[in-house]
Amino acid sequence: MRIPDFKKKQLRDGFRNVSELRQDLVSGEWVVIATGRAKRPHSFIKRKRDKFVQPISECPFEDPQASGNGEPLLIYYEES
């Protein structure tokens, strides 16, 4: 069986990345492992999002029956 060659790639941040080809000993399948994947922090840029505030009148947990749920089967009340 011939194992394919994987050439080195030049990434834009200067790292050299070589994918690895490994064989699963149990199933015998060949698996490609991307060893340099963790070296790409620019792929996970955090973007600011506007905070969404839903009015209490539209909250499904404030009045479950109004949201289309049936009557509760069991309710625990706090003792005062």
C-alpha positions in Angstrom: 0.0 0.0 0.0 1.4 3.4 -1.0 1.1 6.2 1.6 0.4 9.6 -0.1 2.9 12.5 0.3 1.7 15.6 2.1 3.7 18.7 1.1 4.5 21.5 3.6 2.3 24.6 3.2 3.3 28.2 4.0 0.8 29.8 6.2 0.3 33.6 6.2 1.6 34.0 9.7 4.9 32.3 8.8 4.3 28.8 10.4 5.1 25.7 8.4 2.4 23.1 8.7 2.6 19.4 7.8 -0.5 17.3 8.0 0.1 13.8 9.4 -1.4 10.6 8.0 -2.0 8.0 10.7 -3.6 4.6 10.6 -6.2 3.5 13.1 -5.0 0.3 14.6 -8.5 -1.0 15.4 -10.3 -0.3 12.1 -7.3 0.0 9.8 -8.6 3.3 8.3 -6.2 6.1 7.4 -6.9 9.4 9.1 -5.4 12.9 8.3 -4.4 14.9 11.3 -4.0 18.7 10.9 -1.1 19.3 13.4 -1.0 23.1 13.0 -4.6 23.8 13.5 -4.1 25.2 17.0 -1.6 27.7 15.7 -4.3 29.7 13.9 -5.8 32.2 16.4 -6.9 34.5 13.6 -9.6 32.0 12.7 -11.4 32.6 16.0 -11.7 36.4 16.1 -14.2 37.5 18.8 -16.6 40.0 17.5 -18.7 42.3 19.6 -22.4 41.6 19.5 -25.2 43.8 20.6 -26.9 42.5 23.8 -30.4 41.4 23.1 -32.8 42.2 25.9 -36.2 40.5 25.6 -39.1 42.2 27.4 -40.5 40.3 30.4 -43.9 40.2 28.8 -42.5 38.0 26.0 -40.5 35.7 28.2 -41.9 32.1 28.0 -40.8 31.3 31.6 -42.8 34.1 33.2 -46.2 32.7 32.3 -45.8 29.1 30.9 -49.5 28.6 30.2 -49.7 31.8 28.1 -46.8 30.4 26.0 -48.8 27.3 25.1 -47.6 24.9 27.8 -50.1 22.8 29.8 -50.8 23.0 33.6 -47.9 22.1 35.8 -47.8 18.6 37.2 -45.8 19.3 40.4 -45.0 22.6 42.0 -42.6 23.2 44.9 -43.2 26.4 46.9 -40.6 27.9 49.2 -41.6 28.0 52.9 -41.5 31.4 54.5 
